[in-house]
């Protein structure tokens, strides 16, 4: 009986100790606020960079082979479309 009582006392002490630890004061909210500012800026820079890359590659005056130019153009367009669809999904 004494062992059971000491286990109950220990559990109560542990629970009391857990309640004394201050709660996490919204660190996730801080990161969420940073994401709301940082990601749109990053997306805007990415869209501008992709648009400039498409414009440069479209002129085909980069001294690259036609196949390499098409490959880079396809990667840039895919990245641009991914950023646009991700931005549209974040708004809803």
PDB file of N, CA, C and O in Angstrom:
ATOM      1  N   UNK A   1       0.816  -1.193   0.000  1.00  0.00           N
ATOM      2  CA  UNK A   1       0.000   0.000   0.000  1.00  0.00           C
ATOM      3  C   UNK A   1       0.856   1.251   0.000  1.00  0.00           C
ATOM      4  O   UNK A   1       0.528   2.237  -0.659  1.00  0.00           O
ATOM      5  N   UNK A   2       1.950   1.209   0.738  1.00  0.00           N
ATOM      6  CA  UNK A   2       2.827   2.368   0.784  1.00  0.00           C
ATOM      7  C   UNK A   2       3.478   2.632  -0.562  1.00  0.00           C
ATOM      8  O   UNK A   2       3.658   3.787  -0.949  1.00  0.00           O
ATOM      9  N   UNK A   3       3.837   1.555  -1.292  1.00  0.00           N
ATOM     10  CA  UNK A   3       4.442   1.728  -2.598  1.00  0.00           C
ATOM     11  C   UNK A   3       3.470   2.404  -3.564  1.00  0.00           C
ATOM     12  O   UNK A   3       3.858   3.276  -4.343  1.00  0.00           O
ATOM     13  N   UNK A   4       2.231   2.001  -3.504  1.00  0.00           N
ATOM     14  CA  UNK A   4       1.226   2.605  -4.367  1.00  0.00           C
ATOM     15  C   UNK A   4       1.024   4.073  -4.019  1.00  0.00           C
ATOM     16  O   UNK A   4       0.875   4.907  -4.911  1.00  0.00           O
ATOM     17  N   UNK A   5       1.019   4.388  -2.761  1.00  0.00           N
ATOM     18  CA  UNK A   5       0.846   5.760  -2.316  1.00  0.00           C
ATOM     19  C   UNK A   5       2.023   6.627  -2.764  1.00  0.00           C
ATOM     20  O   UNK A   5       1.832   7.762  -3.201  1.00  0.00           O
ATOM     21  N   UNK A   6       3.234   6.093  -2.654  1.00  0.00           N
ATOM     22  CA  UNK A   6       4.393   6.881  -3.074  1.00  0.00           C
ATOM     23  C   UNK A   6       4.381   7.093  -4.589  1.00  0.00           C
ATOM     24  O   UNK A   6       4.801   8.148  -5.065  1.00  0.00           O
ATOM     25  N   UNK A   7       3.908   6.112  -5.348  1.00  0.00           N
ATOM     26  CA  UNK A   7       3.805   6.280  -6.800  1.00  0.00           C
ATOM     27  C   UNK A   7       2.793   7.364  -7.136  1.00  0.00           C
ATOM     28  O   UNK A   7       3.015   8.161  -8.047  1.00  0.00           O
ATOM     29  N   UNK A   8       1.682   7.396  -6.405  1.00  0.00           N
ATOM     30  CA  UNK A   8       0.676   8.438  -6.640  1.00  0.00           C
ATOM     31  C   UNK A   8       1.241   9.804  -6.282  1.00  0.00           C
ATOM     32  O   UNK A   8       1.028  10.774  -7.011  1.00  0.00           O
ATOM     33  N   UNK A   9       1.962   9.889  -5.162  1.00  0.00           N
ATOM     34  CA  UNK A   9       2.573  11.158  -4.770  1.00  0.00           C
ATOM     35  C   UNK A   9       3.585  11.614  -5.818  1.00  0.00           C
ATOM     36  O   UNK A   9       3.642  12.791  -6.173  1.00  0.00           O
ATOM     37  N   UNK A  10       4.389  10.656  -6.313  1.00  0.00           N
ATOM     38  CA  UNK A  10       5.396  11.008  -7.309  1.00  0.00           C
ATOM     39  C   UNK A  10       4.722  11.522  -8.576  1.00  0.00           C
ATOM     40  O   UNK A  10       5.169  12.513  -9.153  1.00  0.00           O
ATOM     41  N   UNK A  11       3.641  10.854  -9.019  1.00  0.00           N
ATOM     42  CA  UNK A  11       2.924  11.292 -10.215  1.00  0.00           C
ATOM     43  C   UNK A  11       2.325  12.676 -10.011  1.00  0.00           C
ATOM     44  O   UNK A  11       2.366  13.512 -10.913  1.00  0.00           O
ATOM     45  N   UNK A  12       1.770  12.920  -8.832  1.00  0.00           N
ATOM     46  CA  UNK A  12       1.215  14.240  -8.557  1.00  0.00           C
ATOM     47  C   UNK A  12       2.303  15.308  -8.561  1.00  0.00           C
ATOM     48  O   UNK A  12       2.094  16.415  -9.056  1.00  0.00           O
ATOM     49  N   UNK A  13       3.470  14.967  -8.002  1.00  0.00           N
ATOM     50  CA  UNK A  13       4.589  15.916  -7.995  1.00  0.00           C
ATOM     51  C   UNK A  13       5.057  16.181  -9.417  1.00  0.00           C
ATOM     52  O   UNK A  13       5.333  17.326  -9.777  1.00  0.00           O
ATOM     53  N   UNK A  14       5.147  15.135 -10.224  1.00  0.00           N
ATOM     54  CA  UNK A  14       5.581  15.303 -11.610  1.00  0.00           C
ATOM     55  C   UNK A  14       4.579  16.149 -12.386  1.00  0.00           C
ATOM     56  O   UNK A  14       4.975  17.010 -13.173  1.00  0.00           O
ATOM     57  N   UNK A  15       3.303  15.917 -12.177  1.00  0.00           N
ATOM     58  CA  UNK A  15       2.279  16.709 -12.861  1.00  0.00           C
ATOM     59  C   UNK A  15       2.347  18.160 -12.415  1.00  0.00           C
ATOM     60  O   UNK A  15       2.213  19.073 -13.228  1.00  0.00           O
ATOM     61  N   UNK A  16       2.558  18.370 -11.112  1.00  0.00           N
ATOM     62  CA  UNK A  16       2.659  19.726 -10.591  1.00  0.00           C
ATOM     63  C   UNK A  16       3.879  20.425 -11.181  1.00  0.00           C
ATOM     64  O   UNK A  16       3.821  21.610 -11.511  1.00  0.00           O
ATOM     65  N   UNK A  17       4.993  19.688 -11.315  1.00  0.00           N
ATOM     66  CA  UNK A  17       6.204  20.251 -11.884  1.00  0.00           C
ATOM     67  C   UNK A  17       5.981  20.628 -13.351  1.00  0.00           C
ATOM     68  O   UNK A  17       6.456  21.671 -13.798  1.00  0.00           O
ATOM     69  N   UNK A  18       5.269  19.794 -14.097  1.00  0.00           N
ATOM     70  CA  UNK A  18       5.005  20.090 -15.503  1.00  0.00           C
ATOM     71  C   UNK A  18       4.162  21.351 -15.653  1.00  0.00           C
ATOM     72  O   UNK A  18       4.328  22.097 -16.618  1.00  0.00           O
ATOM     73  N   UNK A  19       3.278  21.587 -14.723  1.00  0.00           N
ATOM     74  CA  UNK A  19       2.440  22.780 -14.807  1.00  0.00           C
ATOM     75  C   UNK A  19       3.239  24.046 -14.536  1.00  0.00           C
ATOM     76  O   UNK A  19       2.852  25.124 -14.988  1.00  0.00           O
ATOM     77  N   UNK A  20       4.347  23.939 -13.806  1.00  0.00           N
ATOM     78  CA  UNK A  20       5.141  25.107 -13.478  1.00  0.00           C
ATOM     79  C   UNK A  20       6.035  25.549 -14.635  1.00  0.00           C
ATOM     80  O   UNK A  20       6.483  26.695 -14.661  1.00  0.00           O
ATOM     81  N   UNK A  21       6.299  24.667 -15.584  1.00  0.00           N
ATOM     82  CA  UNK A  21       7.124  25.027 -16.731  1.00  0.00           C
ATOM     83  C   UNK A  21       6.328  26.015 -17.576  1.00  0.00           C
ATOM     84  O   UNK A  21       5.186  25.735 -17.940  1.00  0.00           O
ATOM     85  N   UNK A  22       6.918  27.167 -17.892  1.00  0.00           N
ATOM     86  CA  UNK A  22       6.162  28.146 -18.676  1.00  0.00           C
ATOM     87  C   UNK A  22       5.832  27.596 -20.058  1.00  0.00           C
ATOM     88  O   UNK A  22       6.638  26.875 -20.646  1.00  0.00           O
ATOM     89  N   UNK A  23       4.676  27.923 -20.572  1.00  0.00           N
ATOM     90  CA  UNK A  23       4.305  27.415 -21.901  1.00  0.00           C
ATOM     91  C   UNK A  23       5.168  28.048 -22.982  1.00  0.00           C
ATOM     92  O   UNK A  23       5.806  29.081 -22.778  1.00  0.00           O
ATOM     93  N   UNK A  24       5.166  27.405 -24.118  1.00  0.00           N
ATOM     94  CA  UNK A  24       5.897  27.918 -25.270  1.00  0.00           C
ATOM     95  C   UNK A  24       5.143  29.137 -25.792  1.00  0.00           C
ATOM     96  O   UNK A  24       4.041  29.004 -26.323  1.00  0.00           O
ATOM     97  N   UNK A  25       5.712  30.289 -25.648  1.00  0.00           N
ATOM     98  CA  UNK A  25       4.996  31.531 -25.940  1.00  0.00           C
ATOM     99  C   UNK A  25       4.929  31.824 -27.434  1.00  0.00           C
ATOM    100  O   UNK A  25       5.432  32.854 -27.882  1.00  0.00           O
ATOM    101  N   UNK A  26       4.330  30.957 -28.189  1.00  0.00           N
ATOM    102  CA  UNK A  26       4.011  31.216 -29.586  1.00  0.00           C
ATOM    103  C   UNK A  26       5.197  31.283 -30.523  1.00  0.00           C
ATOM    104  O   UNK A  26       5.202  32.102 -31.441  1.00  0.00           O
ATOM    105  N   UNK A  27       6.211  30.441 -30.319  1.00  0.00           N
ATOM    106  CA  UNK A  27       7.320  30.461 -31.261  1.00  0.00           C
ATOM    107  C   UNK A  27       6.855  30.038 -32.640  1.00  0.00           C
ATOM    108  O   UNK A  27       7.382  30.522 -33.642  1.00  0.00           O
ATOM    109  N   UNK A  28       5.884  29.150 -32.713  1.00  0.00           N
ATOM    110  CA  UNK A  28       5.373  28.755 -34.014  1.00  0.00           C
ATOM    111  C   UNK A  28       4.661  29.922 -34.685  1.00  0.00           C
ATOM    112  O   UNK A  28       4.711  30.054 -35.908  1.00  0.00           O
ATOM    113  N   UNK A  29       4.000  30.771 -33.901  1.00  0.00           N
ATOM    114  CA  UNK A  29       3.358  31.951 -34.476  1.00  0.00           C
ATOM    115  C   UNK A  29       4.389  32.904 -35.056  1.00  0.00           C
ATOM    116  O   UNK A  29       4.145  33.523 -36.091  1.00  0.00           O
ATOM    117  N   UNK A  30       5.539  33.030 -34.403  1.00  0.00           N
ATOM    118  CA  UNK A  30       6.598  33.900 -34.913  1.00  0.00           C
ATOM    119  C   UNK A  30       7.094  33.377 -36.244  1.00  0.00           C
ATOM    120  O   UNK A  30       7.253  34.146 -37.192  1.00  0.00           O
ATOM    121  N   UNK A  31       7.345  32.053 -36.333  1.00  0.00           N
ATOM    122  CA  UNK A  31       7.798  31.476 -37.597  1.00  0.00           C
ATOM    123  C   UNK A  31       6.730  31.610 -38.669  1.00  0.00           C
ATOM    124  O   UNK A  31       7.051  31.824 -39.838  1.00  0.00           O
ATOM    125  N   UNK A  32       5.473  31.488 -38.289  1.00  0.00           N
ATOM    126  CA  UNK A  32       4.389  31.647 -39.260  1.00  0.00           C
ATOM    127  C   UNK A  32       4.370  33.080 -39.791  1.00  0.00           C
ATOM    128  O   UNK A  32       4.156  33.294 -40.984  1.00  0.00           O
ATOM    129  N   UNK A  33       4.589  34.052 -38.923  1.00  0.00           N
ATOM    130  CA  UNK A  33       4.624  35.448 -39.367  1.00  0.00           C
ATOM    131  C   UNK A  33       5.812  35.708 -40.284  1.00  0.00           C
ATOM    132  O   UNK A  33       5.695  36.449 -41.260  1.00  0.00           O
ATOM    133  N   UNK A  34       6.959  35.098 -39.974  1.00  0.00           N
ATOM    134  CA  UNK A  34       8.129  35.251 -40.843  1.00  0.00           C
ATOM    135  C   UNK A  34       7.846  34.637 -42.205  1.00  0.00           C
ATOM    136  O   UNK A  34       8.217  35.206 -43.232  1.00  0.00           O
ATOM    137  N   UNK A  35       7.192  33.478 -42.223  1.00  0.00           N
ATOM    138  CA  UNK A  35       6.857  32.832 -43.488  1.00  0.00           C
ATOM    139  C   UNK A  35       5.922  33.696 -44.319  1.00  0.00           C
ATOM    140  O   UNK A  35       6.052  33.751 -45.542  1.00  0.00           O
ATOM    141  N   UNK A  36       4.984  34.367 -43.672  1.00  0.00           N
ATOM    142  CA  UNK A  36       4.040  35.213 -44.411  1.00  0.00           C
ATOM    143  C   UNK A  36       4.737  36.393 -45.065  1.00  0.00           C
ATOM    144  O   UNK A  36       4.248  36.913 -46.068  1.00  0.00           O
ATOM    145  N   UNK A  37       5.854  36.825 -44.527  1.00  0.00           N
ATOM    146  CA  UNK A  37       6.598  37.939 -45.119  1.00  0.00           C
ATOM    147  C   UNK A  37       7.656  37.420 -46.088  1.00  0.00           C
ATOM    148  O   UNK A  37       7.799  37.943 -47.193  1.00  0.00           O
ATOM    149  N   UNK A  38       8.394  36.396 -45.674  1.00  0.00           N
ATOM    150  CA  UNK A  38       9.560  35.924 -46.422  1.00  0.00           C
ATOM    151  C   UNK A  38       9.184  35.217 -47.713  1.00  0.00           C
ATOM    152  O   UNK A  38       9.787  35.483 -48.753  1.00  0.00           O
ATOM    153  N   UNK A  39       8.210  34.328 -47.676  1.00  0.00           N
ATOM    154  CA  UNK A  39       7.894  33.528 -48.851  1.00  0.00           C
ATOM    155  C   UNK A  39       7.328  34.342 -50.017  1.00  0.00           C
ATOM    156  O   UNK A  39       7.702  34.071 -51.159  1.00  0.00           O
ATOM    157  N   UNK A  40       6.455  35.318 -49.798  1.00  0.00           N
ATOM    158  CA  UNK A  40       6.029  36.122 -50.944  1.00  0.00           C
ATOM    159  C   UNK A  40       7.178  36.907 -51.589  1.00  0.00           C
ATOM    160  O   UNK A  40       7.221  37.064 -52.810  1.00  0.00           O
ATOM    161  N   UNK A  41       8.103  37.395 -50.762  1.00  0.00           N
ATOM    162  CA  UNK A  41       9.265  38.103 -51.317  1.00  0.00           C
ATOM    163  C   UNK A  41      10.121  37.138 -52.126  1.00  0.00           C
ATOM    164  O   UNK A  41      10.556  37.461 -53.231  1.00  0.00           O
ATOM    165  N   UNK A  42      10.361  35.955 -51.573  1.00  0.00           N
ATOM    166  CA  UNK A  42      11.137  34.951 -52.281  1.00  0.00           C
ATOM    167  C   UNK A  42      10.455  34.522 -53.574  1.00  0.00           C
ATOM    168  O   UNK A  42      11.123  34.319 -54.587  1.00  0.00           O
ATOM    169  N   UNK A  43       9.135  34.384 -53.549  1.00  0.00           N
ATOM    170  CA  UNK A  43       8.391  34.003 -54.750  1.00  0.00           C
ATOM    171  C   UNK A  43       8.472  35.109 -55.806  1.00  0.00           C
ATOM    172  O   UNK A  43       8.618  34.820 -56.993  1.00  0.00           O
ATOM    173  N   UNK A  44       8.379  36.361 -55.384  1.00  0.00           N
ATOM    174  CA  UNK A  44       8.462  37.472 -56.341  1.00  0.00           C
ATOM    175  C   UNK A  44       9.832  37.515 -57.009  1.00  0.00           C
ATOM    176  O   UNK A  44       9.932  37.709 -58.221  1.00  0.00           O
ATOM    177  N   UNK A  45      10.882  37.336 -56.219  1.00  0.00           N
ATOM    178  CA  UNK A  45      12.235  37.312 -56.789  1.00  0.00           C
ATOM    179  C   UNK A  45      12.380  36.134 -57.747  1.00  0.00           C
ATOM    180  O   UNK A  45      12.993  36.269 -58.806  1.00  0.00           O
ATOM    181  N   UNK A  46      11.819  34.979 -57.383  1.00  0.00           N
ATOM    182  CA  UNK A  46      11.901  33.800 -58.246  1.00  0.00           C
ATOM    183  C   UNK A  46      11.157  33.984 -59.554  1.00  0.00           C
ATOM    184  O   UNK A  46      11.637  33.560 -60.605  1.00  0.00           O
ATOM    185  N   UNK A  47       9.983  34.614 -59.505  1.00  0.00           N
ATOM    186  CA  UNK A  47       9.204  34.842 -60.726  1.00  0.00           C
ATOM    187  C   UNK A  47       9.949  35.810 -61.641  1.00  0.00           C
ATOM    188  O   UNK A  47      10.020  35.591 -62.851  1.00  0.00           O
ATOM    189  N   UNK A  48      10.498  36.867 -61.074  1.00  0.00           N
ATOM    190  CA  UNK A  48      11.250  37.831 -61.882  1.00  0.00           C
ATOM    191  C   UNK A  48      12.483  37.169 -62.488  1.00  0.00           C
ATOM    192  O   UNK A  48      12.783  37.365 -63.665  1.00  0.00           O
ATOM    193  N   UNK A  49      13.196  36.383 -61.680  1.00  0.00           N
ATOM    194  CA  UNK A  49      14.379  35.686 -62.188  1.00  0.00           C
ATOM    195  C   UNK A  49      14.041  34.698 -63.289  1.00  0.00           C
ATOM    196  O   UNK A  49      14.762  34.607 -64.283  1.00  0.00           O
ATOM    197  N   UNK A  50      12.958  33.959 -63.124  1.00  0.00           N
ATOM    198  CA  UNK A  50      12.549  33.014 -64.164  1.00  0.00           C
ATOM    199  C   UNK A  50      12.121  33.738 -65.433  1.00  0.00           C
ATOM    200  O   UNK A  50      12.434  33.288 -66.535  1.00  0.00           O
ATOM    201  N   UNK A  51      11.415  34.847 -65.293  1.00  0.00           N
ATOM    202  CA  UNK A  51      10.990  35.597 -66.476  1.00  0.00           C
ATOM    203  C   UNK A  51      12.203  36.136 -67.232  1.00  0.00           C
ATOM    204  O   UNK A  51      12.234  36.099 -68.462  1.00  0.00           O
ATOM    205  N   UNK A  52      13.199  36.634 -66.501  1.00  0.00           N
ATOM    206  CA  UNK A  52      14.414  37.117 -67.170  1.00  0.00           C
ATOM    207  C   UNK A  52      15.177  35.979 -67.840  1.00  0.00           C
ATOM    208  O   UNK A  52      15.718  36.150 -68.932  1.00  0.00           O
ATOM    209  N   UNK A  53      15.219  34.837 -67.197  1.00  0.00           N
ATOM    210  CA  UNK A  53      15.898  33.681 -67.784  1.00  0.00           C
ATOM    211  C   UNK A  53      15.198  33.231 -69.059  1.00  0.00           C
ATOM    212  O   UNK A  53      15.855  32.898 -70.045  1.00  0.00           O
ATOM    213  N   UNK A  54      13.871  33.220 -69.043  1.00  0.00           N
ATOM    214  CA  UNK A  54      13.117  32.856 -70.248  1.00  0.00           C
ATOM    215  C   UNK A  54      13.402  33.852 -71.364  1.00  0.00           C
ATOM    216  O   UNK A  54      13.591  33.454 -72.514  1.00  0.00           O
ATOM    217  N   UNK A  55      13.435  35.142 -71.039  1.00  0.00           N
ATOM    218  CA  UNK A  55      13.703  36.160 -72.059  1.00  0.00           C
ATOM    219  C   UNK A  55      15.104  35.995 -72.652  1.00  0.00           C
ATOM    220  O   UNK A  55      15.284  36.120 -73.864  1.00  0.00           O
ATOM    221  N   UNK A  56      16.076  35.721 -71.819  1.00  0.00           N
ATOM    222  CA  UNK A  56      17.453  35.547 -72.313  1.00  0.00           C
ATOM    223  C   UNK A  56      17.576  34.291 -73.151  1.00  0.00           C
ATOM    224  O   UNK A  56      18.187  34.316 -74.219  1.00  0.00           O
ATOM    225  N   UNK A  57      17.003  33.189 -72.679  1.00  0.00           N
ATOM    226  CA  UNK A  57      17.109  31.935 -73.430  1.00  0.00           C
ATOM    227  C   UNK A  57      16.295  31.973 -74.722  1.00  0.00           C
ATOM    228  O   UNK A  57      16.651  31.304 -75.693  1.00  0.00           O
ATOM    229  N   UNK A  58      15.217  32.738 -74.748  1.00  0.00           N
ATOM    230  CA  UNK A  58      14.384  32.819 -75.940  1.00  0.00           C
ATOM    231  C   UNK A  58      15.142  33.455 -77.108  1.00  0.00           C
ATOM    232  O   UNK A  58      14.915  33.105 -78.267  1.00  0.00           O
ATOM    233  N   UNK A  59      16.028  34.372 -76.802  1.00  0.00           N
ATOM    234  CA  UNK A  59      16.805  35.038 -77.857  1.00  0.00           C
ATOM    235  C   UNK A  59      17.810  34.097 -78.511  1.00  0.00           C
ATOM    236  O   UNK A  59      18.242  34.352 -79.635  1.00  0.00           O
ATOM    237  N   UNK A  60      18.192  33.011 -77.833  1.00  0.00           N
ATOM    238  CA  UNK A  60      19.121  31.989 -78.333  1.00  0.00           C
ATOM    239  C   UNK A  60      20.471  32.561 -78.734  1.00  0.00           C
ATOM    240  O   UNK A  60      21.080  32.108 -79.703  1.00  0.00           O
ATOM    241  N   UNK A  61      20.932  33.546 -77.999  1.00  0.00           N
ATOM    242  CA  UNK A  61      22.251  34.121 -78.280  1.00  0.00           C
ATOM    243  C   UNK A  61      23.180  33.924 -77.090  1.00  0.00           C
ATOM    244  O   UNK A  61      23.939  34.824 -76.732  1.00  0.00           O
ATOM    245  N   UNK A  62      23.119  32.768 -76.491  1.00  0.00           N
ATOM    246  CA  UNK A  62      23.923  32.478 -75.302  1.00  0.00           C
ATOM    247  C   UNK A  62      25.114  31.582 -75.633  1.00  0.00           C
ATOM    248  O   UNK A  62      25.832  31.162 -74.726  1.00  0.00           O
ATOM    249  N   UNK A  63      25.333  31.289 -76.875  1.00  0.00           N
ATOM    250  CA  UNK A  63      26.384  30.374 -77.320  1.00  0.00           C
ATOM    251  C   UNK A  63      26.233  28.987 -76.686  1.00  0.00           C
ATOM    252  O   UNK A  63      27.217  28.336 -76.334  1.00  0.00           O
ATOM    253  N   UNK A  64      24.991  28.560 -76.553  1.00  0.00           N
ATOM    254  CA  UNK A  64      24.693  27.214 -76.073  1.00  0.00           C
ATOM    255  C   UNK A  64      24.101  26.420 -77.225  1.00  0.00           C
ATOM    256  O   UNK A  64      23.547  26.990 -78.165  1.00  0.00           O
ATOM    257  N   UNK A  65      24.221  25.108 -77.147  1.00  0.00           N
ATOM    258  CA  UNK A  65      23.599  24.296 -78.184  1.00  0.00           C
ATOM    259  C   UNK A  65      22.077  24.407 -78.062  1.00  0.00           C
ATOM    260  O   UNK A  65      21.540  24.790 -77.023  1.00  0.00           O
ATOM    261  N   UNK A  66      21.416  24.064 -79.143  1.00  0.00           N
ATOM    262  CA  UNK A  66      19.954  24.172 -79.173  1.00  0.00           C
ATOM    263  C   UNK A  66      19.313  23.263 -78.129  1.00  0.00           C
ATOM    264  O   UNK A  66      18.308  23.624 -77.517  1.00  0.00           O
ATOM    265  N   UNK A  67      19.893  22.092 -77.931  1.00  0.00           N
ATOM    266  CA  UNK A  67      19.333  21.140 -76.972  1.00  0.00           C
ATOM    267  C   UNK A  67      19.487  21.650 -75.533  1.00  0.00           C
ATOM    268  O   UNK A  67      18.566  21.533 -74.725  1.00  0.00           O
ATOM    269  N   UNK A  68      20.640  22.208 -75.229  1.00  0.00           N
ATOM    270  CA  UNK A  68      20.863  22.740 -73.884  1.00  0.00           C
ATOM    271  C   UNK A  68      19.926  23.919 -73.638  1.00  0.00           C
ATOM    272  O   UNK A  68      19.373  24.055 -72.547  1.00  0.00           O
ATOM    273  N   UNK A  69      19.748  24.762 -74.634  1.00  0.00           N
ATOM    274  CA  UNK A  69      18.851  25.906 -74.493  1.00  0.00           C
ATOM    275  C   UNK A  69      17.420  25.438 -74.235  1.00  0.00           C
ATOM    276  O   UNK A  69      16.730  25.984 -73.374  1.00  0.00           O
ATOM    277  N   UNK A  70      16.979  24.433 -74.977  1.00  0.00           N
ATOM    278  CA  UNK A  70      15.620  23.907 -74.770  1.00  0.00           C
ATOM    279  C   UNK A  70      15.465  23.273 -73.389  1.00  0.00           C
ATOM    280  O   UNK A  70      14.430  23.412 -72.736  1.00  0.00           O
ATOM    281  N   UNK A  71      16.509  22.580 -72.965  1.00  0.00           N
ATOM    282  CA  UNK A  71      16.467  21.953 -71.641  1.00  0.00           C
ATOM    283  C   UNK A  71      16.363  23.017 -70.546  1.00  0.00           C
ATOM    284  O   UNK A  71      15.532  22.901 -69.645  1.00  0.00           O
ATOM    285  N   UNK A  72      17.193  24.038 -70.620  1.00  0.00           N
ATOM    286  CA  UNK A  72      17.156  25.110 -69.629  1.00  0.00           C
ATOM    287  C   UNK A  72      15.828  25.857 -69.683  1.00  0.00           C
ATOM    288  O   UNK A  72      15.290  26.248 -68.647  1.00  0.00           O
ATOM    289  N   UNK A  73      15.302  26.054 -70.887  1.00  0.00           N
ATOM    290  CA  UNK A  73      14.010  26.736 -71.031  1.00  0.00           C
ATOM    291  C   UNK A  73      12.896  25.898 -70.394  1.00  0.00           C
ATOM    292  O   UNK A  73      12.016  26.440 -69.723  1.00  0.00           O
ATOM    293  N   UNK A  74      12.934  24.593 -70.602  1.00  0.00           N
ATOM    294  CA  UNK A  74      11.912  23.724 -70.010  1.00  0.00           C
ATOM    295  C   UNK A  74      11.996  23.733 -68.486  1.00  0.00           C
ATOM    296  O   UNK A  74      10.968  23.756 -67.810  1.00  0.00           O
ATOM    297  N   UNK A  75      13.205  23.714 -67.945  1.00  0.00           N
ATOM    298  CA  UNK A  75      13.356  23.763 -66.490  1.00  0.00           C
ATOM    299  C   UNK A  75      12.871  25.096 -65.935  1.00  0.00           C
ATOM    300  O   UNK A  75      12.235  25.134 -64.882  1.00  0.00           O
ATOM    301  N   UNK A  76      13.164  26.178 -66.627  1.00  0.00           N
ATOM    302  CA  UNK A  76      12.751  27.501 -66.157  1.00  0.00           C
ATOM    303  C   UNK A  76      11.238  27.652 -66.207  1.00  0.00           C
ATOM    304  O   UNK A  76      10.638  28.186 -65.275  1.00  0.00           O
ATOM    305  N   UNK A  77      10.621  27.191 -67.278  1.00  0.00           N
ATOM    306  CA  UNK A  77       9.165  27.275 -67.393  1.00  0.00           C
ATOM    307  C   UNK A  77       8.496  26.404 -66.327  1.00  0.00           C
ATOM    308  O   UNK A  77       7.505  26.813 -65.722  1.00  0.00           O
ATOM    309  N   UNK A  78       9.037  25.209 -66.098  1.00  0.00           N
ATOM    310  CA  UNK A  78       8.468  24.339 -65.065  1.00  0.00           C
ATOM    311  C   UNK A  78       8.587  24.980 -63.684  1.00  0.00           C
ATOM    312  O   UNK A  78       7.655  24.908 -62.883  1.00  0.00           O
ATOM    313  N   UNK A  79       9.725  25.603 -63.406  1.00  0.00           N
ATOM    314  CA  UNK A  79       9.905  26.272 -62.119  1.00  0.00           C
ATOM    315  C   UNK A  79       8.956  27.458 -61.986  1.00  0.00           C
ATOM    316  O   UNK A  79       8.386  27.682 -60.918  1.00  0.00           O
ATOM    317  N   UNK A  80       8.786  28.206 -63.052  1.00  0.00           N
ATOM    318  CA  UNK A  80       7.865  29.347 -63.030  1.00  0.00           C
ATOM    319  C   UNK A  80       6.425  28.886 -62.802  1.00  0.00           C
ATOM    320  O   UNK A  80       5.698  29.489 -62.012  1.00  0.00           O
ATOM    321  N   UNK A  81       6.016  27.834 -63.480  1.00  0.00           N
ATOM    322  CA  UNK A  81       4.659  27.312 -63.294  1.00  0.00           C
ATOM    323  C   UNK A  81       4.459  26.775 -61.883  1.00  0.00           C
ATOM    324  O   UNK A  81       3.382  26.917 -61.304  1.00  0.00           O
ATOM    325  N   UNK A  82       5.506  26.154 -61.329  1.00  0.00           N
ATOM    326  CA  UNK A  82       5.412  25.654 -59.959  1.00  0.00           C
ATOM    327  C   UNK A  82       5.237  26.804 -58.987  1.00  0.00           C
ATOM    328  O   UNK A  82       4.437  26.707 -58.057  1.00  0.00           O
ATOM    329  N   UNK A  83       5.968  27.888 -59.182  1.00  0.00           N
ATOM    330  CA  UNK A  83       5.855  29.042 -58.282  1.00  0.00           C
ATOM    331  C   UNK A  83       4.475  29.685 -58.407  1.00  0.00           C
ATOM    332  O   UNK A  83       3.900  30.109 -57.405  1.00  0.00           O
ATOM    333  N   UNK A  84       3.947  29.761 -59.611  1.00  0.00           N
ATOM    334  CA  UNK A  84       2.647  30.374 -59.812  1.00  0.00           C
ATOM    335  C   UNK A  84       1.551  29.525 -59.164  1.00  0.00           C
ATOM    336  O   UNK A  84       0.671  30.059 -58.489  1.00  0.00           O
ATOM    337  N   UNK A  85       1.601  28.211 -59.367  1.00  0.00           N
ATOM    338  CA  UNK A  85       0.563  27.351 -58.766  1.00  0.00           C
ATOM    339  C   UNK A  85       0.700  27.300 -57.247  1.00  0.00           C
ATOM    340  O   UNK A  85      -0.302  27.221 -56.538  1.00  0.00           O
ATOM    341  N   UNK A  86       1.926  27.343 -56.746  1.00  0.00           N
ATOM    342  CA  UNK A  86       2.117  27.372 -55.292  1.00  0.00           C
ATOM    343  C   UNK A  86       1.566  28.665 -54.709  1.00  0.00           C
ATOM    344  O   UNK A  86       0.954  28.656 -53.641  1.00  0.00           O
ATOM    345  N   UNK A  87       1.778  29.763 -55.399  1.00  0.00           N
ATOM    346  CA  UNK A  87       1.252  31.056 -54.929  1.00  0.00           C
ATOM    347  C   UNK A  87      -0.262  31.056 -54.961  1.00  0.00           C
ATOM    348  O   UNK A  87      -0.899  31.585 -54.050  1.00  0.00           O
ATOM    349  N   UNK A  88      -0.853  30.469 -55.999  1.00  0.00           N
ATOM    350  CA  UNK A  88      -2.318  30.405 -56.080  1.00  0.00           C
ATOM    351  C   UNK A  88      -2.883  29.518 -54.961  1.00  0.00           C
ATOM    352  O   UNK A  88      -3.928  29.829 -54.389  1.00  0.00           O
ATOM    353  N   UNK A  89      -2.189  28.415 -54.652  1.00  0.00           N
ATOM    354  CA  UNK A  89      -2.643  27.526 -53.594  1.00  0.00           C
ATOM    355  C   UNK A  89      -2.523  28.156 -52.217  1.00  0.00           C
ATOM    356  O   UNK A  89      -3.324  27.855 -51.332  1.00  0.00           O
ATOM    357  N   UNK A  90      -1.537  29.026 -52.019  1.00  0.00           N
ATOM    358  CA  UNK A  90      -1.350  29.669 -50.727  1.00  0.00           C
ATOM    359  C   UNK A  90      -2.415  30.729 -50.464  1.00  0.00           C
ATOM    360  O   UNK A  90      -2.691  31.047 -49.307  1.00  0.00           O
ATOM    361  N   UNK A  91      -3.008  31.272 -51.502  1.00  0.00           N
ATOM    362  CA  UNK A  91      -4.014  32.312 -51.318  1.00  0.00           C
ATOM    363  C   UNK A  91      -5.349  31.738 -50.875  1.00  0.00           C
ATOM    364  O   UNK A  91      -6.134  32.437 -50.234  1.00  0.00           O
ATOM    365  N   UNK A  92      -5.626  30.477 -51.205  1.00  0.00           N
ATOM    366  CA  UNK A  92      -6.933  29.893 -50.861  1.00  0.00           C
ATOM    367  C   UNK A  92      -6.948  29.335 -49.519  1.00  0.00           C
ATOM    368  O   UNK A  92      -7.971  28.808 -49.081  1.00  0.00           O
TER     369      UNK A  92
END
